[in-house]
Amino acid sequence: MNTDIMNSLEVEQDDRDQQKGKKIGKRVIQAFDDAIASGRLSLNEDDDNYVGHYMWMGKSASGLHDAFKHRIFRNYLAPLPN
């Protein structure tokens, strides 16, 4: 394949990857914001559900809530009761 064409395809893929990364980044920020607003996560470092202890893992298997996993203990944070 022509080198110019290959370079062009790589640039296009990089652009798509960057756009995808921005979209995922926005979803992560929104998930944390929502969890903090609902009280599921806390900004208080002394709380067990302190936001800094958790990482976002995407949506739960049911798709009904965001899944957060503890960074050290690897347990998932339970969703708030309805």
Contact map, one row per residue, 1 for C-alpha under 8 A:
1110110000000000000000000000000000000000000000000000000000000000000000000000000000
1111110000000000000000000000000000000000000000000000000000000000000000000000000000
1111111000000000000000000000000000000000000000000000000000000000000000000000000000
0111111100000000000000000000000000000000000000000000000000000000000000000000000000
1111111110000000000000000000000000000000000000000000000000000000000000000000000000
1111111111000000000000000000000000000000000000000000000000000000000000000000000000
0011111111100000000000000000000000000000000000000000000000000000000000000000000000
0001111111110000000000000000000000000000000000000000000000000000000000000000000000
0000111111111000000000000000000000000000000000000000000000000000000000000000000000
0000011111111100000000000000000000000000000000000000000000000000000000000000000000
0000001111111110000000000000000000000000000000000000000000000000000000000000000000
0000000111111111000000000000000000000000000000000000000000000000000000000000000000
0000000011111111100000000000000000000000000000000000000000000000000000000000000000
0000000001111111110000000000000000000000000000000000000000000000000000000000000000
0000000000111111111000000000000000000000000000000000000000000000000000000000000000
0000000000011111111100000000000000000000000000000000000000000000000000000000000000
0000000000001111111110000000000000000000000000000000000000000000000000000000000000
0000000000000111111111000000000000000000000000000000000000000000000000000000000000
0000000000000011111111100000000000000000000000000000000000000000000000000000000000
0000000000000001111111110000000000000000000000000000000000000000000000000000000000
0000000000000000111111111000000000000000000000000000000000000000000000000000000000
0000000000000000011111111100000000000000000000000000000000000000000000000000000000
0000000000000000001111111110000000000000000000000000000000000000000000000000000000
0000000000000000000111111111000000000000000000000000000000000000000000000000000000
0000000000000000000011111111100000000000000000000000000000000000000000000000000000
0000000000000000000001111111110000000000000000000000000000000000000000000000000000
0000000000000000000000111111111000000000000000000000000000000000000000000000000000
0000000000000000000000011111111100000000000000000000000101000000000000000000000000
0000000000000000000000001111111110000000000000000000000000000000000000000000000000
0000000000000000000000000111111111000000000000000000000000000000000000000000000000
0000000000000000000000000011111111100000000000000000000100000000010000000000000000
0000000000000000000000000001111111110000100000000010000100000000000000000000000000
0000000000000000000000000000111111111000000000000000000000000000000000000000000000
0000000000000000000000000000011111111100000000000000000000000000000000000000000000
0000000000000000000000000000001111111111100000000000000000000000000000000000000000
0000000000000000000000000000000111111111111000000010000000000000000000000000000000
0000000000000000000000000000000011111111000000000000000000000000000000000000000000
0000000000000000000000000000000001111111100000000000000000000000000000000000000000
0000000000000000000000000000000000111111110000000000000000000000000000000000000000
0000000000000000000000000000000000111111110000001000000000000000000000000000001100
0000000000000000000000000000000100110111111000001110000000000000000000000000000000
0000000000000000000000000000000000010011111110101110000000000000000000000000000000
0000000000000000000000000000000000010000111110000111000000000000000000000000000000
0000000000000000000000000000000000000000011111100100000000000000000000000000000000
0000000000000000000000000000000000000000011111100111000000000000000000000000000000
0000000000000000000000000000000000000000000111110100000000000000000000000000000000
0000000000000000000000000000000000000000010111111100000000000000000000000000000000
0000000000000000000000000000000000000000000001111100000000000000000000000000000000
0000000000000000000000000000000000000001110000111110110000000000000000000000000000
0000000000000000000000000000000000000000111111111111110000000000000000000000000000
0000000000000000000000000000000100010000111010001111110000000000000000000000000000
0000000000000000000000000000000000000000001010000111111000000000000000000000000000
0000000000000000000000000000000000000000000000001111111000000000000001110000000000
0000000000000000000000000000000000000000000000001111111100000000000111100000000000
0000000000000000000000000000000000000000000000000001111110000000000111100000000000
0000000000000000000000000001001100000000000000000000011111000000011110000000000000
0000000000000000000000000000000000000000000000000000001111100000011110000000000000
0000000000000000000000000001000000000000000000000000000111110000011100000000000000
0000000000000000000000000000000000000000000000000000000011111111111000000000000000
0000000000000000000000000000000000000000000000000000000001111111111000000000000000
0000000000000000000000000000000000000000000000000000000000111111000000000000000000
0000000000000000000000000000000000000000000000000000000000111111100000000000000000
0000000000000000000000000000000000000000000000000000000000111111110000000000000000
0000000000000000000000000000000000000000000000000000000000111111110000000000000000
0000000000000000000000000000000000000000000000000000000000110111111000000000001000
0000000000000000000000000000001000000000000000000000000111110011111100000000000000
0000000000000000000000000000000000000000000000000000000111110000111110000001100000
0000000000000000000000000000000000000000000000000000011111000000011111000001100000
0000000000000000000000000000000000000000000000000000011110000000001111100111100000
0000000000000000000000000000000000000000000000000000111000000000000111111111100000
0000000000000000000000000000000000000000000000000000111000000000000011111100000000
0000000000000000000000000000000000000000000000000000100000000000000001111100000000
0000000000000000000000000000000000000000000000000000000000000000000001111110000000
0000000000000000000000000000000000000000000000000000000000000000000011111111000000
0000000000000000000000000000000000000000000000000000000000000000000011001111100000
0000000000000000000000000000000000000000000000000000000000000000001111000111110000
0000000000000000000000000000000000000000000000000000000000000000001111000011111000
0000000000000000000000000000000000000000000000000000000000000000000000000001111100
0000000000000000000000000000000000000001000000000000000000000000100000000000111110
0000000000000000000000000000000000000001000000000000000000000000000000000000011111
0000000000000000000000000000000000000000000000000000000000000000000000000000001111
0000000000000000000000000000000000000000000000000000000000000000000000000000000111
